Amino acid sequence: WRSHAEQSGRPWFILSTKYGLVHPSQPIKNYNVPVSTACRDSQFLELLKRQGRELNLGQFDRIVLLDWERFLPLIEEAVQDLNVQCVLQNTSILSYSKRAG
């Protein structure tokens, strides 16, 4: 996922179920918070809203979510803008490999 995000040339973040939207160079401590728990945590959802405002996510007309659809409600919480389209993008469709020989 990282290589796809870096190759896109666009701003990107890691969605942590404990720390919210994390810049890829920001170190974080290990944690274990299931997505289902994060979705029900009102303080965490407020953190995502605040981060979404600080990052001005509403400026984008499309946000691409690489990976798991269970993260989609968290991204939508961060965006808080009906004009932003969150898209689940399966990276297996985007990956490729060279044929041997």
Helices and strands as residue ranges (DSSP letters): H 2-8, E 14-16, E 20-22, H 35-40, H 42-54, G 57-59, E 62-66, G 69-71, H 72-79, E 85-89, H 91-94
